[in-house]
Amino acid sequence: MLKKKKIFVAGIWVILAIGFSQIIRLGSNLILTRLLEPEVFGVMAVVTIVAIGIAMFTDLGLWQFVVRHKDPENPHMLNVVWTIQVIRGWAMFLFIVVLVVILAIGNQYMPSYFHGIYADPRLPMLVLIAGTASIISGYASMASPVMHRKVEVGKLELAQLISQFVGTSVMVVWVWLYPSIWGLLLASLVSAVLHTFLTYYFFPFKHQFVWDKAIVKEVFHFSKWIVISSALTYLFMQGDRLLFAAKIDATTLGVYSIAFMLVTTVTGVAITLASKIVFPVFSAQAHTDRQLLKDKYYKVRLYLDFPMFLAAGLLMALGPLIVQILYDARYHDAGWILQILAFSVIGNTLSLVSMECLLALSITKVRMWVMLVRTVSLFVGLPLFFNLFGFYGAVWVVALNAWVSLPLTYWSLAKNSIFNFLKEVRMLPFVGVGYALGMLVVSFFT
């Protein structure tokens, strides 16, 4: 059993790291939006979702496998998992090369099939260079899952912050001197190199290539549903920009990306806490009495739901004001988009911790079904509402998409004796509280 003091200290570390990370992210974004045109962010959004897509379509759940393992510090097991990770990194790059060839040939010989940003001549080379980060990250040590299982995350968060700060600093200086999209690309490569180095510098992990059929089989048995669910998660999380890239211009997508970045500043806090703290805690208690796990689950929900729902209400009220204060007139349309996307904060929060709880119980199949429901509803609803109501209607589809799978999530919790409807929704009134507070602020400025 993990000590409460250790969990508390780890939580403080993660919260501080999230705070500094978001400051770096938002600060650099404010600088870059004044140096670059909105269309640059639209093109870069596509490059990013392609790189993320390859990563998630090849996700084997290696991090979760180590965290859940009965002996997470076993050197032999860690070497085998590290070997799989390196192979995956090279495989990801090969997939990217194939995709780049398809993009290049398609734009050259079948231009009528490539629309919007997909027809941008810079895209193939940008995607190829971004893909090299997958090779670099594949060589990172197994420090992250091992230390997270022990809930000792201080050095891990420091390594992440250092690599982010250095990469961002290089990016800002480059764009300042040579304003172009290539500076945005450079940041990810610098961060990947430095973070991989720090996973060895800060921790005494040394790896060698080892292959053990029994462990490999165990990994793939654990990850068989994670692979599918990760692919579906990608389509759900990035599908909006995949579809928008073919329907709207780069400038509009760049403005949308700004609003999306701002809303993920909020949801990112919950996601990071859930994966880095909540999941290891649930994993350590997964084999205890189910009632104790249920009590722990709703205690965590109490602490997480309150600030997230309050923040959602504030965003609904303050969206346009926040954008007007932070950005120039070229980006002001991001304000109403941010207001609508705030509804996604509520839907994601309602299901986030439950997914980590079920994963800790090794119930991985339900995540696949949840993501399948969300993905289908997105890829059916977004084009339909775009044609009926335009870009405005499509944004509402994105905002409400996380809500459609809640019945399935609640059914899974109930099936595993972890469900209380009143406790699931008890903090929802704080959305209204946040909205009321936000409107008070708006009235003060108008």
N, C-alpha and C positions, 0 to 999 in steps of 0.2 A: 504494500500500500504506500502511496506517495504521501509525504508529509505536507500538511497544509501550508507550512511556512515556505517550503520549496516551491509549491505551486504558486503562492502569492508573489514570491520574488521573480519567478519566471514570467508571471503575468505582467508585473511592472516593467520588466525588461522589454517584453513584446510591445506593450503600450507605448513606451518611450521610443522604441525603434520605429513603430508605425508613425508616431508623431513627427519624428525627424525625417523619416522617409517621405511623408506627404508634404512636409515643408520644402524639401529638396525638389520634389516632383512639381508641386504647384509653383514654386519660385522660378524654376527653370522654364516652365510653361509660360509664365507671364512675360519673361524676357524674350523667349523665342517667338511668341505671337506678335511681338512688336518688331521683330527683325525679319520675319518670313510671312509670306502670303498664306491665306487660309487653305489654298489648294495643295500646298506642300503637306499639310497635316492630313488631308484626304488621301493623298498617294501613300504617305507613310503608314496610315491606318491599314491600308490593304497589305502592305509589306509585313506589318506586324501580325495581322490575322493569318497570313499564309504561314509564317514561321511558327506561330502558336498552333496552327492546325496540324502541321506535320508532327509537332511534339505531342499533341494530345491524341492523335490517331495512332501513335506508337507507344502510348503510355502503358507500361507493364505493372504499375503500382509498386515499383521497387522500394520507394520510400515507405509506403504503408506496410509492405511486407516485412521490412526490417523492424519497424516500430512495433508491429504485432508479434514478432518472433519470440518464442519462449526464451531464447538465449541471444539477444540482440548484439552482444559483444563477441560472439564466436568469430575468430579471425578467418577460419576456413569459409564459413558462410558468407562473411562480408567480402572476401576476395572473389567468390563466385558471383555475387550480386554486382560487384564493381565491374567484373569482366563483362557481364550482360549489359551494364550501363554504357561501357565504352563501345561495345558492338552496336548498341542502339543509336549512339551518337553518330557513328559513321553511316549507319543505315538511313538515319534522318537526312543526312547531307545528300546521300545518293537519291533519295526521293525528291529532294529539292532540285537537284540537277535535272532529273527527268521532267519535273514541272516547268522549270525554266526553259528547257528545250521546247516543250509543248507551247508555252507562251510565245516564244520567239518565232516558231514556225507558224503558229496560228495567226499572229499579227502580220506576218509577212505574206502568207499565202491564202488565209481565210479571214480577212479583216471584217467581213460582214457578220461573223459569229462572235466577235469580241467588241463589247460596247463599254462606254463609260471609261472608268479608270483602267480597266483591263486592257484597253488599247494604248495606254501610255507607253511610249518606247523605252522609258527608263526602267520600267517595272521588272523585266527579267534580270537585269544586272543587279538591281537593288535587292531582289529576293535572293539571288545567288550569294552575294556578299553577306547578307544577314544570316544565311544558312550556315556559315562557317562557325557561328557561335555554338551550334549544336555539337560539333566535334570537340570544341574546347571544354564545354560544360560536361561532356561525357566522361572526362578524366578527373572530375572533382572527387574528393574522398567521400567515404561513407560517414563522415562526422555528423552530418545533419540529422539523419534518422536516429543514430545511436544517442546523441546528446538530447534530442527531443524526447526519446523514450525515458531518459533519466530526468527530464524536465530541467536541464541545465543549458539554457539557451543564450546566456550572456555573450559569449565569444562569437556564437553563430550570428547573432543580431549585429554585433560590431563589425564582423566581416562583411555582412550584407550592406551595412550602411557605408563602410569605407569604399567598397566597390561601386556603389551607386553614386556616392559623392564625387569620386574621381572621374567616373565615366561621364557624369553630368557636367562636371567642370570642363572637361576636354571638349564636350559637345558645345557648350555655350561659347567658349573661346573660339572654337573653329567657326561656328555660325557668325559670331561677331566679326571675324576677319574675312570669312568667305561665305556669305549668306547663301546657303543651298541645302538641299535635302540630304546631302552626303554627310553633313555634320550630325544629323539625327541618327544616321546609321552607325556612325563611329562610336557612339556612346555604348551601344549594346555589346560591341566587340571588346572594348576596353573593360567594361564591367565584367564580362564573362572571363577574360584572362585573369584579372585581378582576383575575382572571387574564387576561381579554381585554385590559384596559388595560395590564397589565405586559408583554404580548407586544410591544407597541409602545414602551413606555417603556424597556425594557432593550435593544431591538434596533432597528437602523436600517431597518426594513422599512416601506415605504409601498405601499399597494395601491390599485388602481383597477379598475373593472369592465371586463373585457376578455373577448371571446368569439372563440375560434379553433376552427373546426370540426375541423381536423386534430388539435389537441391534445385536444379533447373526445372525439373518436373514439378516440384513443390511451388516454385515461383509462378509457373504458368498455370497451375491449378488455382492458386490464389487470385491470379490476375485475369482469368478468362472473362469475367464479367466486367472488371475494371476497364479493360481495353475497349469494350463496346460502350460502356457508360462514359468514358473519357471522350471518345469520338462524338458521342451524342451531346455531351456537355459542351464540346467545342462548337458544334453546330448551333446549339441553343445560345451560348454566350456570344459567339461571333457571327451568327447567321444574319443578324440585322445588317451589319456592315458588308457582308458578302453580297447580300441582295441589293442593298442601297448602292453599292459600287457600280452596279450595272444599270441603275435607274436614275441616279441623280449625279450632278456634276461634282468635281473634286472640291470646289469651294463649299458647297452645301454639306458634303460629307465631312469636310474639315471642321465646320461649325458644329455639326452633330457630334463629332469626336470630342470637341471641347466639353460639351454638356455631358457626354458619357464619362469623360475623365473626371469631371467634378462629382458625379454621382458615385462613381467607383471609389472616390476618395473616402466616402462614407462606408459603402459596403465592404471595401477592402479591409477595414478595421475588423469587422465581424468575421470575415473569411479567414483572415490571418490568425485571429485569436482561436477560432474553431479548429483550424488545422494544426496549429503549433502548440496549443495548450489543451483545448477541450478533448481532441482526439486521443492524445497520449494518456490523459487522465481517465477517459472512458475505457481505453484499452487495458489499463492497469486494473480496472475493476470489472472487466467484461465477464470474468468467470466467478464473480461473487454472487451474492443473493440478488435476484432480479429487482426486488423492491428497493434495495439500496441504490442500485443503478438508476432506477426511476426517480428516486428522491434527488440524486445527484443531477440528473438530467433537468429536472424542473427548477432546481436551484440555479443551475447555469443559465437556463432560459430567463429567469427572473432578472439576473444581473445584465444579460445581454440585450433583452428586448426593450428595456426601459430607455437606454440612450439611443438605440437604433430607431425606435418608433418616434421618439422626440425629435431626432434629427430629420426623419422623413417629413414630419409636419412642418418643420422649419424650412426645409427645401421647397415644399409646396407653396409656401408663402413668399419666401425670399429669393426664389430662383432668378427672376429678372433683375432684381436689385444687386444680387451678388455678381452677376455677369457684367452689369453696367459699371460697377465699381472696379472690377478686376481687368476688364478688357475694353478695347476701343470699339467704335461703332461697327466695324466689320464683323464682329462676333456677337452682337447683341441678340440675334435670333436664338442663340444658345439658351437664353433665359427661359423662354416658354417651353423649350425642349426639356430643360432641367426640371421644371415644375412637374411635367408629366412623368418623366423617368423616376421621380421621387417615389411613385407608387411601387416601383420594382424593389425598392429598399424594404418595404413591408413584406412583400411576397417572398423575397429571398431570405429574410430574417426568420420568417415562420417555418421555413423548411431546412435551414442551414444546419442547426445543431442536431436535428433529428437524423439527418443523413450521416453525420459523424458518429452518432450513437449507434446506428444500425451497422455502419462499417466496422466499428469496434467489436461488434458481435459477429463479425465475419459474414454479415448478411449483405453481400455485394450486389446480388441480382436486382434488388429493388431499386438501387441507384440507376441501373440501366433502364428499367421501366419508367422511372420518373423522368429521366432525360429524354426517353423516346416520346413520351406524351408532350413534353415541352417543345421538342424539336419539330414534331409533326404540326403542332398548333402554330408554331412560328412560321414554318415554311408554307403552310396553307393560309394562315391569317394575314401575314404581312403583304403578300402580293394582292390578295383579295381586297384588303382595306386600302392599300395604296391605289388600286384602280378605282375604288368607290369614293374615297375621301381624300386622296392625295397623300402627301408626305405627313400631314398632321395625323391622319387616321393610322398610318403605319407606325408612327411613334407610340400611339396608344397600345398597339399590339405588343410592342416590345416591353412597355411598362407593365402590362398585366399578364405577361406570359408565364411568370413564375407562379402565379396563382392557380393555374389550371391543374397542376399536379398535386395540390394539397390533399384532396380526398385520398389519393393513392398513398401519400406519405402517412396520413393519419391511420389508414387501414393497416399499414405495415407496423406502425407503432402499437396499435391495439392488438394485433396478432401476436406481438412479442411482449405483451403485458406492460407496455410503457406508453400509456395514453390517458390524458385527462383533458377533455375539451375546454373546460373552463380555465384551466391553467395555461392552455395553449394560447388563448385569446385575451387573457386577463389584462395585459398591458396595452392593448390596442387603443384605449381612450387617450393615451399619451400622444397619439398622432394628432388628435384634436387640440391637445394642450400646446404642442409644438407649433401647430398652425396659428393658434390664437396669439402666441408670443411673437411669431413672425410677423403677423399683421400689425401688431403694435409697433414693431420696428419700422415697417413700411410706412405707417401713418406718421411716424416721427420724421421720416425723410421726405414726405410729400406735403 
